[in-house]
Amino acid sequence: MLDDAQLLRFSRQILLPDWDIDAQLKLSQARVLMIGMGGLGCPAATGLARAGLGYLRIVDFDTVDESNLQRQTLFITQDLGQPKVTAAKRSLHAINPWLEIDAIQDRVSEQNLPSLLESVDLVLDGSDNFATRDAVNKACVGAKIPLLSAAAIGFEGQMTLIMPSKACYRCLFQDAPDDDARRCADTGVLATTTATIGAMQAHAALLFLGMGLTPLAERLLLWDGLNLNQRQIRYHKDPHCSVCASTNSI
């Protein structure tokens, strides 16, 4: 149950007829894995922490660099040189003291993904390369855990929700994109691009965890920050997909 302080903290959400106390309780009991504490992971984790998530496992191998401070909103100048997960945990606890945080400084791989996925209800992937996103997709498909995969570069962002037994990330991107080398360090990204997509990732996670809504299942959301347009593209399960074709299809 929520105590009086928590009821007051989250009262503006609980007042919503479509959210209410039941959704808040579900969120307080939910467990999320956040992959990458960068430009997407920081705003996404912040949104979930402020909303009242109960448990967050964060994983990132990197340390805070000067160039990160332009967009990675959990970090300040005093965090330079510290592990991102350590600085992020401190900032998130300052936002929400009830949030249980498991901070893991490690690079995500096929070897450690099974342990990272243990006892979580949803995975948020904010990594910056296809190889990691592909590995996370494979692990989530195998473990039958929903995955919110997002990416942002320049003035553009995209996001999709991978649900068990439905189309997966490999169905959408059958081969590594030709522009996989495009990363923030090489191409650049506007600070508000990652802030917007990270916030949208947190929003989609709240809809799923609190209300069971999946508006981005088998849909790719594309956001154009220059023209402030967004659209959605439908995609379907590939019967020959090397990742999910062998899983149970309902």
N, C-alpha and C positions, 0 to 999 in steps of 0.2 A: 504494500500500500504506500501511497505518497503521504509524507508528513505535511504539516501546515506550511512550512517554509517552501516546500516543493509546489504545493498547491498555489501559493501566492506567486512563485516564480513563473509558473507555466499557465497562469490563469487566463491570459489572453488567447491561448490556444484552446484551452478547455471550454471557453465560451462558444467556440465555433460549433454549430449544430452538426456539421459533418465530421468533426474531430472528437470532441467530448472527452470525458474522463477515461472511457474504455480505451480509446486510441492512445491517450497519454500513458496509461498503464502498460499497454503493449510495447510502446516505445521504450519505457523504462526497463523493460525486461528483455529487450532486443540486444543482439550481439552482432557487431559489424567488424569486418576486416577491411582496413584501408591500406591499399598498396600504393606507396609513394607519398611523401609529404612535401610535395613541390607546389607548383602553381595551382593545381587542381585539388590536391589533397588538403592543403591548408584551408581554403574557404569551405570545402565540403565538410571537413572535420569540425570547423567552427560552427557551421549551420546545425549539424547534428548535436553538438555539445550544447549549444544554446537552446535547442528544442527539447532536450531532456533525454537523450539516448542513455541507456544504462551501461553498456560495455563497448569499448572500442579498442581493437588491436591494430596498432600502426606499425608499418615496416618500411624502412628505408636505410640504405647503406651509407648515405652521404653525410657530409657536414655542411654547416651553414656558410655560404660564400657571399661576398659583397654583392655580386650580381643577383643573388636570390631575393634580396630585400625589396627589389622593385615590384615583385608580384606575390611573394610567398608570405602571406599576411600574418602568420603566427610568429614570425621572427622579427627581432629588432637588432640594432647595431651591437648591443652587448652579447648577442648570441653567436657572433662570428667565430668560426672555428669549432663550435660545439656540434655534437651529433644532432642531426635534425630531429630524430625521434625524442631525444632528451629535452630539447628546447620546446618542441611541440607539446610534449606531455605537460611540461610546466605551464605553458600558456593555456592549454585546454583545462587544466585543473583550476586555474585562476578564473576561468569563465564558468565552469560547472564543477563544484567540489564533489558532487554526487557521482560523477562519471568515473567508472572504473576503466583504467587505461593500461594496456599491456604494450609496452614500447620495445620493439625488436630492431636492433641495428644489424641489418643483414641484407644481402642482395637476394631478390626473389629468384628462385630457380625451380626446375622440375623436382629437385631433390627435397627442398624444404616446403614446397607448397602443400603437401598433404598435412603436415603438422600445423602450418599457418591456417588452414581451413577448418581445423578441429573446432567443433561446437559454435560455429557462426551461422547466422541466419541470412546474411547478405554480404557480398563482396563489392567494394567500390574500387575500381582500377583507375588510377590516375597516372600510370606510367607513360613514358614518352617514346616508346618504340614498339614496333609490331611484334618483335620476337617475345618480349615480355607479355604483351597483351595476348598473344597466341598461346603461350604457356599457361597463363592464368585461365584462359577460356577452356583449355583442355582439362585442367585440374577441376574447375568448377563443374564442367559437364560430367566428369567422372564421379564427382562427389555429390552431384545433383543439388548444387547450391546456386541460387540466383546470383547473377553478376550484372552490375551496372558499369559498363565500360564507357569511358569518356576520353576525349582528346581535344587539345586546343593548340593552335599555332597562328601567329600573325594576328589577323582580325577574324579568324574563323574557329568554330568549334563543332563538335559532334558528340552524340551520346546514343546508346541503345541499351536495352535491358534483355539479358539472356536468361530465359527461364528453362528449368529442367524439362527435357523431352521436346522442346521446341527448337527452332532454328538457332544456331550458335554463331559465334563470331567468325568462324571459318566458313560457314555458309554465306556470310555477307562478304567477306574478303577471302576468296579462295586461294589467293597467292599474296605474298608480301607486296604492298603497294610500291610503285616505282619511286615515290617520294618519301620512302621510310627514313631516308637520311635527313629529312627536314626536322630539325629540333630547335628548341628555343635558342640554344647556344650558337647555332649556325644561322638560323633564319630570322629570329627575333619574334617577340610576342608582346602585344599591348597588355599592360597590367590589368585592364578591365576585361580583356578577353578571358583570361583564366579565372578572374573573380566571378564573371557571369556564368561560365560553364560549371565551375565548382559549386556555385550556389544552386544551379539547376540540378546538378547531380545530387546534392543534399535534399532538394525538394522532391525529386523522384524517389529517393530513398524513404523519405517520410511518408509519402503516399503509399508505398509498399508496406513498410513496417507498421504503420499505425492504422491504415485503412484497407490494406490488401489490394490496392489498385495497381494495375500494370499497363498504363497507357503506352509505354514504349516497348512492349514485348513484340518482337518481330517488326519493329519500326526503327529506322535510323533518323534521329533528329539532326538537322543541319542548321547551324546558326551563322548568319553573315553579319559580322559586326560593323562593316562599312555602310551597308544599306539598312541595317537594323531589320533584317528579314529572317524568318525561319520557316522551314518546311520539313515535312516528314516523308520518308520513302519506305514503302512496304517491302519486306523481303521474306522469303519462305525457306523452310527446311530443305536442304539439298539431300535427296535420297542416297547420293553417293558420297556425302561428306566424309572425309577421312577421320573426323573427330566425333561427330554425333550420330552418324548413320547407324552405328551398331547399338546405340542406346535405345531403351524402350521408347517407342513412339505411341502416344496416346491420341 
